[in-house]
Amino acid sequence: MHEPFALALLEMAERWAQAAGTTLRNRKHFSATVFTVTRRPEERALLAAAVEVYDLVGSTPEGVMILRALGLEPDAGALLEEHQLEARWQEWCAQRLTGKAPGTEGQG
């Protein structure tokens, strides 16, 4: 991926994120709720597209270097590592056995 192309993609993605009321500088802190809480459907769509483009650029070696040069976190949207996936799987299995979602203990 050529640097001017990657920069153009990142600029476009940042405009979309700003239209949704945030910035991609916060990408490493995004959780699922950032896409839903107090956002209109068109803002959710813009933010989802911006994050996809950011993650796409960060998935290439050249993109990683560009993101780091811009002071952004290239691994923000990276897939979970094997031990993290394993922990999630075990949590999910435990949830299925108990019939309760994690974090709902003590709720009626």
C-alpha positions as CSV (number, residue, x, y, z in Angstrom):
1,M,0.0,0.0,0.0
2,H,1.5,3.3,-1.0
3,E,1.9,6.0,1.6
4,P,-0.2,8.7,-0.1
5,F,-3.0,6.1,-0.6
6,A,-2.9,5.0,3.1
7,L,-2.9,8.7,4.2
8,A,-5.9,9.4,2.0
9,L,-7.8,6.5,3.5
10,L,-6.9,7.5,7.1
11,E,-8.0,11.1,6.3
12,M,-11.3,9.9,5.0
13,A,-11.8,7.6,7.9
14,E,-11.1,10.4,10.4
15,R,-13.6,12.7,8.7
16,W,-16.2,9.9,9.1
17,A,-15.3,9.5,12.7
18,Q,-15.6,13.2,13.3
19,A,-19.0,13.2,11.7
20,A,-20.0,10.6,14.2
21,G,-18.7,12.8,17.1
22,T,-15.4,11.1,17.9
23,T,-11.9,10.6,16.6
24,L,-9.9,7.6,15.6
25,R,-7.2,8.7,18.0
26,N,-9.4,7.0,20.6
27,R,-9.6,3.7,18.6
28,K,-7.8,1.7,21.2
29,H,-10.5,2.6,23.7
30,F,-13.5,1.7,21.5
31,S,-15.9,-0.9,22.8
32,A,-19.1,-2.2,21.4
33,T,-21.1,0.5,23.2
34,V,-19.3,3.3,21.4
35,F,-21.2,2.3,18.3
36,T,-24.7,2.3,19.9
37,V,-24.9,4.6,22.9
38,T,-26.6,7.9,22.0
39,R,-25.8,7.5,18.3
40,R,-28.2,7.8,15.4
41,P,-28.1,5.0,12.8
42,E,-26.2,7.1,10.3
43,E,-23.5,8.0,12.9
44,R,-23.1,4.3,13.7
45,A,-22.7,3.5,10.1
46,L,-20.1,6.2,9.6
47,L,-18.2,5.2,12.7
48,A,-18.2,1.5,11.7
49,A,-16.9,2.4,8.2
50,A,-14.2,4.6,9.7
51,V,-13.0,1.8,12.1
52,E,-13.0,-0.7,9.3
53,V,-10.8,1.5,7.1
54,Y,-8.5,2.3,10.1
55,D,-8.2,-1.4,10.9
56,L,-7.6,-2.2,7.2
57,V,-4.7,0.2,7.0
58,G,-3.3,-1.1,10.3
59,S,-3.3,-4.7,8.9
60,T,-0.5,-4.0,6.5
61,P,3.2,-3.6,7.4
62,E,3.3,-0.2,5.6
63,G,0.1,0.9,7.3
64,V,1.6,0.0,10.7
65,M,4.6,2.2,10.1
66,I,2.3,5.1,8.9
67,L,0.0,4.8,11.9
68,R,3.0,4.8,14.3
69,A,4.5,7.8,12.5
70,L,1.2,9.7,13.1
71,G,1.1,8.7,16.8
72,L,-1.8,6.3,16.4
73,E,-2.0,2.8,17.7
74,P,-1.8,0.3,14.8
75,D,-2.8,-2.7,17.0
76,A,-6.0,-1.1,18.3
77,G,-8.2,-3.2,16.1
78,A,-6.0,-6.3,16.0
79,L,-7.5,-9.7,16.6
80,L,-7.2,-11.1,20.1
81,E,-4.3,-13.3,20.9
82,E,-4.7,-17.0,21.4
83,H,-4.7,-16.9,25.2
84,Q,-7.3,-14.1,25.1
85,L,-9.5,-16.1,22.8
86,E,-9.1,-19.1,25.1
87,A,-10.2,-17.1,28.1
88,R,-13.3,-15.8,26.3
89,W,-14.1,-19.4,25.3
90,Q,-13.9,-20.6,28.8
91,E,-16.0,-17.7,30.1
92,W,-18.6,-18.5,27.5
93,C,-18.7,-22.2,28.4
94,A,-19.1,-21.3,32.1
95,Q,-21.9,-18.9,31.2
96,R,-23.7,-21.7,29.2
97,L,-23.4,-24.1,32.2
98,T,-24.7,-21.6,34.7
99,G,-27.3,-20.0,32.4
100,K,-26.2,-16.5,33.4
101,A,-24.4,-13.9,31.5
102,P,-21.1,-12.7,33.1
103,G,-21.5,-9.7,35.3
104,T,-25.1,-10.4,36.1
105,E,-24.6,-12.1,39.5
106,G,-26.9,-10.7,42.2
107,Q,-29.4,-9.3,39.7
108,G,-33.0,-10.4,39.9
